[in-house]
Amino acid sequence: MSERIAIVGGGVIGCAVARKLASDYEVEVFEKGQLASEASALAAGEVTMLSSYEDKPDIGWHAVDFFREYDGTDEFTFTELPSIGLVTPDREDEKRRYAARLAAEGLPVRYLDRETAREQYPTFDFSDHAGVIEHRVSGFVDPYTFAMTLHHDARDDGATFHTNTAVRNLLVEDDDVVGLETEDGRIDADHVVCAAGWRSREFLLEHVPIPVRPYRTQCIVLEPKSPLPEGFPMGWFPGEHVYFRPEHNGDFLIGGWSFAEDNPEGASGQADEAFRNHVADLVPTFLEGFEEAGYVDDWAGVDGATPDTRPILDAPADAPDGLIVATGFNGRGVMTAPVAATAVRSLITGEDAPFSLDTFAIDRFTTRSDDFEFISISAGD
């Protein structure tokens, strides 16, 4: 009989981990609501792993290779686009050196001066900028479609998914994980993977503290006067705490303005008026044809942050044996899902991962407190 694995959380991470394990283990996933109904479904779906892990390119390439290979599975698509970061004149020399260093290390990055950037991206107004940093390997996905495709693959390999099933407690005997207590009763398990987002800290606090705190982030979709042209890039506006990308129908998605959230259960699911006003004032300063852009939609969601903006993917030494923590993705859960799934499998099986797990180990933190300064990763600096 194969070992039993229980996964707490049916978001994109829980679904990715289930898919990675289901062919070799008895896997059950427990979600208090519907699959991918919270942070996963509200994500922007950007895949910028090479810029996010420029110091650990093997991690970034592992994710990119997965998305390229997974493209076309059922309804899932991975749309590759470059990402650009606007560069102010006072930072031009710094950013030129930055791009040259990364290019010398083999990463697909280059600096474009103002005139070259105008030719490459004519929809933009670079009057106030010296140029852009261009990351040539990035893209985006539809987060919900991605999560559900992972779910279907896991289910086809034998994983069982329990929705509308709250998990109350982690069950531990003699410092070993033995299962879960759900609202429907006890579930026996040899391993438990906690992929419960910002709720992971409270769920695990009795057994192992983890430095994760909730934060809230926002997105707005605008309809420009003319649909965005083919080849319109993804990108970010340093100093303004926003990122952006095109939609498939030519609309424009802009997100960011992330702040620590003290009341995550009661947080609004809509973008703040202040953010809407900020977007209305900012976008016409760097994009043509947005002075009279139409409003399409907006939303906000809550995710979990760590002190250094990278997730915890670990079996902590001070935790009960059999517990795996997969949380604190800082808004990068969708793009990091393939990496998380590989890391969790390695932790359970003892197989070597194709990248170092030290990057995600909990002992990199000097404190386990959740009282740390929140760092927004949408600043793009």
C-alpha positions as CSV (number, residue, x, y, z in Angstrom):
1,M,0.0,0.0,0.0
2,S,1.4,3.4,-1.0
3,E,1.9,6.2,1.5
4,R,-0.9,8.6,2.2
5,I,-0.4,12.3,1.6
6,A,-2.9,15.0,2.7
7,I,-2.7,18.5,1.2
8,V,-4.3,21.4,3.1
9,G,-5.3,24.0,0.5
10,G,-6.8,23.6,-2.9
11,G,-5.2,26.6,-4.6
12,V,-2.8,26.5,-7.4
13,I,0.0,25.2,-5.1
14,G,-2.1,22.4,-3.7
15,C,-3.2,21.4,-7.2
16,A,0.4,21.5,-8.5
17,V,1.7,19.4,-5.6
18,A,-1.2,16.9,-6.0
19,R,-0.4,16.5,-9.7
20,K,3.3,15.9,-9.0
21,L,2.6,13.2,-6.4
22,A,-0.6,11.5,-7.4
23,S,0.9,8.8,-9.7
24,D,3.0,7.4,-6.8
25,Y,1.0,8.2,-3.6
26,E,-2.5,8.2,-2.3
27,V,-3.2,11.9,-2.4
28,E,-6.1,13.8,-0.9
29,V,-6.6,17.5,-1.1
30,F,-8.8,19.5,1.3
31,E,-10.2,22.9,0.5
32,K,-12.5,24.9,2.8
33,G,-14.2,26.4,-0.3
34,Q,-13.9,25.8,-4.0
35,L,-10.7,25.0,-5.8
36,A,-8.6,28.0,-6.7
37,S,-11.3,30.3,-5.5
38,E,-9.2,32.8,-3.5
39,A,-5.7,34.1,-4.1
40,S,-5.1,31.8,-7.1
41,A,-8.1,32.9,-9.1
42,L,-7.4,36.6,-8.3
43,A,-3.8,36.5,-9.4
44,A,-2.6,38.4,-12.5
45,G,-1.0,35.2,-13.8
46,E,2.3,36.7,-14.7
47,V,5.3,34.4,-15.1
48,T,8.5,36.4,-14.5
49,M,10.6,33.7,-12.8
50,L,13.9,34.6,-14.5
51,S,13.8,38.2,-13.2
52,S,12.4,37.0,-9.8
53,Y,15.3,34.5,-9.4
54,E,18.1,36.2,-11.4
55,D,20.4,35.0,-8.6
56,K,19.2,31.5,-8.9
57,P,18.5,31.0,-12.7
58,D,18.1,27.2,-12.4
59,I,14.9,27.9,-10.4
60,G,13.7,30.4,-13.0
61,W,14.4,28.1,-15.9
62,H,12.7,25.1,-14.2
63,A,9.5,27.1,-14.1
64,V,9.8,28.5,-17.6
65,D,10.6,25.0,-19.1
66,F,7.5,23.6,-17.3
67,F,5.2,26.3,-18.7
68,R,6.5,25.9,-22.2
69,E,6.0,22.2,-22.1
70,Y,2.6,22.4,-20.4
71,D,1.3,24.9,-22.9
72,G,-1.6,23.3,-24.9
73,T,-2.6,20.9,-22.1
74,D,-6.4,20.9,-22.3
75,E,-7.4,24.5,-22.3
76,F,-4.2,25.8,-20.7
77,T,-2.0,28.3,-22.6
78,F,1.2,30.1,-21.8
79,T,1.6,33.4,-23.7
80,E,5.2,34.4,-23.9
81,L,5.9,38.1,-23.9
82,P,8.9,40.2,-22.9
83,S,8.8,42.3,-19.7
84,I,10.1,45.8,-19.5
85,G,11.0,48.0,-16.5
86,L,11.0,51.8,-17.1
87,V,14.3,53.5,-16.2
88,T,14.5,57.1,-15.0
89,P,17.4,59.2,-16.1
90,D,19.0,59.2,-12.7
91,R,19.3,55.4,-12.7
92,E,20.4,54.9,-16.4
93,D,24.1,54.1,-15.6
94,E,23.1,51.8,-12.8
95,K,20.6,49.9,-14.9
96,R,23.0,49.7,-17.9
97,R,25.5,47.9,-15.7
98,Y,22.8,45.7,-14.2
99,A,21.6,44.6,-17.7
100,A,25.2,44.0,-18.9
101,R,26.0,41.9,-15.8
102,L,22.9,39.7,-16.2
103,A,23.6,39.3,-19.9
104,A,27.1,38.2,-19.2
105,E,25.8,35.6,-16.8
106,G,23.7,34.2,-19.7
107,L,20.3,35.6,-18.8
108,P,18.0,37.0,-21.6
109,V,18.2,40.6,-20.4
110,R,19.2,43.8,-22.2
111,Y,19.1,47.6,-21.8
112,L,17.2,49.6,-24.5
113,D,17.8,53.3,-24.7
114,R,14.9,55.7,-25.2
115,E,15.0,55.7,-29.0
116,T,15.4,52.0,-29.3
117,A,12.6,51.5,-26.8
118,R,10.3,53.8,-28.8
119,E,10.9,51.8,-32.0
120,Q,10.4,48.5,-30.1
121,Y,7.3,49.6,-28.2
122,P,5.6,52.5,-30.0
123,T,2.5,52.5,-27.7
124,F,4.7,53.9,-24.9
125,D,5.6,57.4,-24.1
126,F,9.2,57.4,-22.8
127,S,9.6,61.1,-22.6
128,D,10.3,61.0,-18.9
129,H,12.5,57.9,-19.1
130,A,16.0,57.1,-20.3
131,G,15.1,53.7,-21.5
132,V,14.0,50.3,-20.3
133,I,15.3,47.0,-18.9
134,E,14.0,44.3,-21.1
135,H,13.6,40.7,-19.8
136,R,13.0,38.7,-23.0
137,V,11.7,35.5,-21.4
138,S,8.5,35.9,-19.5
139,G,4.8,35.6,-20.1
140,F,1.4,35.1,-18.5
141,V,-1.3,32.5,-18.0
142,D,-4.9,32.5,-16.9
143,P,-4.6,31.5,-13.2
144,Y,-7.9,29.7,-12.9
145,T,-7.5,27.6,-16.1
146,F,-3.9,26.7,-15.0
147,A,-5.1,25.5,-11.5
148,M,-8.0,23.5,-12.9
149,T,-5.8,21.9,-15.5
150,L,-3.4,20.8,-12.7
151,H,-6.4,19.6,-10.8
152,H,-7.7,17.5,-13.7
153,D,-4.3,15.9,-14.2
154,A,-4.0,15.1,-10.5
155,R,-7.5,13.6,-10.4
156,D,-6.8,11.5,-13.5
157,D,-3.8,10.1,-11.7
158,G,-6.0,9.1,-8.7
159,A,-5.9,12.2,-6.4
160,T,-9.1,12.9,-4.5
161,F,-10.2,16.5,-3.9
162,H,-12.5,17.5,-1.0
163,T,-14.1,20.9,-1.5
164,N,-16.2,22.8,1.1
165,T,-14.3,20.8,3.7
166,A,-12.5,22.8,6.4
167,V,-9.5,21.3,8.1
168,R,-9.5,22.0,11.9
169,N,-6.3,20.5,13.2
170,L,-3.1,18.8,12.3
171,L,-2.9,15.4,14.1
172,V,0.4,14.6,15.7
173,E,1.4,11.6,17.9
174,D,4.9,11.2,19.4
175,D,6.2,14.1,17.2
176,D,5.0,12.3,14.0
177,V,2.3,13.6,11.7
178,V,-0.6,11.0,11.6
179,G,-3.3,12.9,9.8
180,L,-5.8,15.7,9.9
181,E,-9.0,16.5,11.7
182,T,-11.5,17.9,9.3
183,E,-15.1,19.0,9.9
184,D,-16.1,15.6,8.4
185,G,-13.9,13.6,10.7
186,R,-10.3,12.2,11.0
187,I,-8.1,11.6,7.9
188,D,-5.1,9.4,8.4
189,A,-1.9,10.5,6.5
190,D,1.8,9.7,6.5
191,H,2.6,13.2,5.3
192,V,0.7,16.5,5.4
193,V,1.5,19.3,3.0
194,C,0.4,22.7,4.3
195,A,-0.4,24.9,1.3
196,A,-3.0,27.1,3.0
197,G,-1.6,30.5,2.0
198,W,-1.7,33.2,4.7
199,R,-3.8,30.9,6.9
200,S,-0.8,28.5,7.2
201,R,0.7,30.4,10.2
202,E,-2.4,30.1,12.4
203,F,-3.0,26.5,11.3
204,L,0.6,25.4,12.2
205,L,1.3,27.7,15.2
206,E,0.8,25.0,17.8
207,H,3.4,22.8,16.1
208,V,5.8,25.1,14.3
209,P,5.8,28.9,13.9
210,I,6.4,30.2,10.4
211,P,7.1,33.9,9.5
212,V,4.1,34.5,7.2
213,R,1.7,37.4,7.3
214,P,-1.3,38.4,5.1
215,Y,-1.2,41.2,2.7
216,R,-3.7,42.6,0.2
217,T,-3.1,43.4,-3.4
218,Q,-5.2,44.8,-6.2
219,C,-5.9,44.7,-10.0
220,I,-7.7,46.9,-12.5
221,V,-8.6,46.1,-16.1
222,L,-8.9,49.0,-18.5
223,E,-10.2,49.2,-22.1
224,P,-8.0,51.5,-24.2
225,K,-9.4,53.6,-27.1
226,S,-7.8,51.0,-29.5
227,P,-7.0,47.4,-28.5
228,L,-3.4,47.0,-27.4
229,P,-1.3,45.9,-30.4
230,E,0.3,42.5,-30.8
231,G,3.6,42.3,-29.1
232,F,2.6,44.7,-26.3
233,P,4.9,43.8,-23.4
234,M,4.3,43.0,-19.8
235,G,6.2,45.3,-17.4
236,W,6.4,47.4,-14.2
237,F,6.8,51.0,-13.2
238,P,9.5,51.3,-10.6
239,G,8.6,53.6,-7.7
240,E,4.9,53.5,-8.4
241,H,4.4,49.9,-7.0
242,V,2.5,48.7,-10.1
243,Y,3.0,46.1,-12.8
244,F,1.0,45.6,-16.0
245,R,0.3,43.2,-18.9
246,P,-2.1,43.0,-21.9
247,E,-5.2,40.8,-21.9
248,H,-5.8,38.5,-24.9
249,N,-8.7,40.8,-26.1
250,G,-6.5,43.9,-26.2
251,D,-7.5,45.2,-22.8
252,F,-4.9,46.3,-20.2
253,L,-4.4,44.8,-16.7
254,I,-2.5,46.8,-14.1
255,G,-2.0,45.6,-10.5
256,G,-0.1,46.3,-7.4
257,W,-0.4,48.7,-4.5
258,S,0.1,45.9,-2.0
259,F,-0.1,46.5,1.7
260,A,0.0,44.3,4.9
261,E,-3.5,43.4,5.9
262,D,-4.5,43.2,9.6
263,N,-8.0,42.0,8.9
264,P,-7.7,39.5,6.1
265,E,-11.0,37.8,6.6
266,G,-12.8,41.1,6.4
267,A,-10.7,42.7,3.6
268,S,-12.6,44.2,0.6
269,G,-12.6,42.2,-2.6
270,Q,-12.6,45.4,-4.7
271,A,-9.8,47.8,-5.6
272,D,-9.6,50.9,-3.4
273,E,-10.7,54.3,-4.7
274,A,-7.2,55.6,-4.1
275,F,-5.7,52.9,-6.3
276,R,-8.3,53.6,-9.1
277,N,-7.4,57.3,-9.0
278,H,-3.7,56.5,-8.9
279,V,-4.1,54.3,-12.0
280,A,-6.2,56.9,-13.8
281,D,-3.5,59.5,-13.2
282,L,-0.4,57.3,-13.9
283,V,-1.2,55.2,-17.0
284,P,-1.6,58.2,-19.4
285,T,1.9,59.4,-18.4
286,F,3.6,56.4,-20.0
287,L,1.1,55.0,-22.5
288,E,-0.6,56.6,-25.5
289,G,-4.3,56.4,-26.0
290,F,-5.3,56.0,-22.3
291,E,-6.6,59.5,-21.6
292,E,-10.1,58.2,-22.1
293,A,-9.7,54.5,-21.4
294,G,-12.8,52.7,-20.3
295,Y,-13.1,50.8,-17.0
296,V,-13.7,47.1,-17.3
297,D,-13.3,45.5,-13.8
298,D,-11.3,45.5,-10.6
299,W,-10.7,43.2,-7.7
300,A,-8.5,42.6,-4.7
301,G,-7.2,39.5,-2.9
302,V,-5.2,38.5,0.1
303,D,-2.0,36.4,0.0
304,G,0.8,35.4,2.4
305,A,4.2,37.2,2.6
306,T,7.5,36.3,4.1
307,P,10.2,38.7,5.2
308,D,12.4,38.2,2.1
309,T,9.5,37.8,-0.4
310,R,10.4,34.2,-1.2
311,P,8.3,31.2,-0.2
312,I,8.9,28.6,2.4
313,L,9.2,25.1,0.9
314,D,10.6,23.0,3.7
315,A,10.2,20.2,6.2
316,P,11.3,22.2,9.2
317,A,13.6,20.4,11.6
318,D,11.6,21.6,14.6
319,A,8.3,20.5,13.1
320,P,6.6,17.1,13.5
321,D,8.1,14.5,11.1
322,G,6.0,14.2,8.0
323,L,5.0,17.9,7.8
324,I,5.9,19.9,4.7
325,V,5.3,23.6,4.5
326,A,4.6,25.2,1.1
327,T,3.4,28.8,1.7
328,G,4.4,32.5,1.7
329,F,4.5,33.0,-2.1
330,N,4.2,36.8,-2.0
331,G,1.9,36.9,-5.0
332,R,4.1,34.6,-7.1
333,G,2.2,31.4,-6.4
334,V,1.1,30.8,-10.0
335,M,4.5,31.2,-11.5
336,T,6.2,29.3,-8.7
337,A,3.8,26.4,-8.7
338,P,6.0,24.1,-10.8
339,V,9.0,24.8,-8.6
340,A,6.9,24.2,-5.4
341,A,5.6,20.9,-6.7
342,T,9.1,19.7,-7.5
343,A,10.5,20.9,-4.2
344,V,7.7,19.2,-2.2
345,R,8.2,15.9,-4.1
346,S,11.9,16.1,-3.3
347,L,11.3,16.6,0.4
348,I,8.9,13.7,0.5
349,T,10.8,11.2,-1.6
350,G,14.4,12.2,-0.9
351,E,15.0,12.6,-4.7
352,D,17.4,15.3,-5.7
353,A,15.7,18.4,-6.9
354,P,17.2,20.1,-10.0
355,F,17.8,23.2,-7.9
356,S,19.0,23.9,-4.4
357,L,16.2,23.9,-1.8
358,D,18.3,26.1,0.5
359,T,16.6,29.1,-1.1
360,F,13.3,28.1,0.4
361,A,14.5,26.7,3.8
362,I,12.8,28.1,6.8
363,D,16.1,28.4,8.7
364,R,17.2,31.2,6.5
365,F,15.1,33.4,8.8
366,T,16.6,34.6,12.1
367,T,13.1,35.0,13.5
368,R,9.8,33.1,13.1
369,S,7.7,36.2,14.1
370,D,5.0,37.6,11.8
371,D,5.9,41.1,13.0
372,F,8.1,42.0,10.2
373,E,8.1,44.9,7.7
374,F,6.1,43.9,4.6
375,I,8.0,44.4,1.3
376,S,5.9,44.9,-1.8
377,I,7.4,43.1,-4.8
378,S,5.4,45.0,-7.3
379,A,7.7,48.0,-7.1
380,G,10.0,46.4,-9.6
381,D,13.1,48.1,-8.3
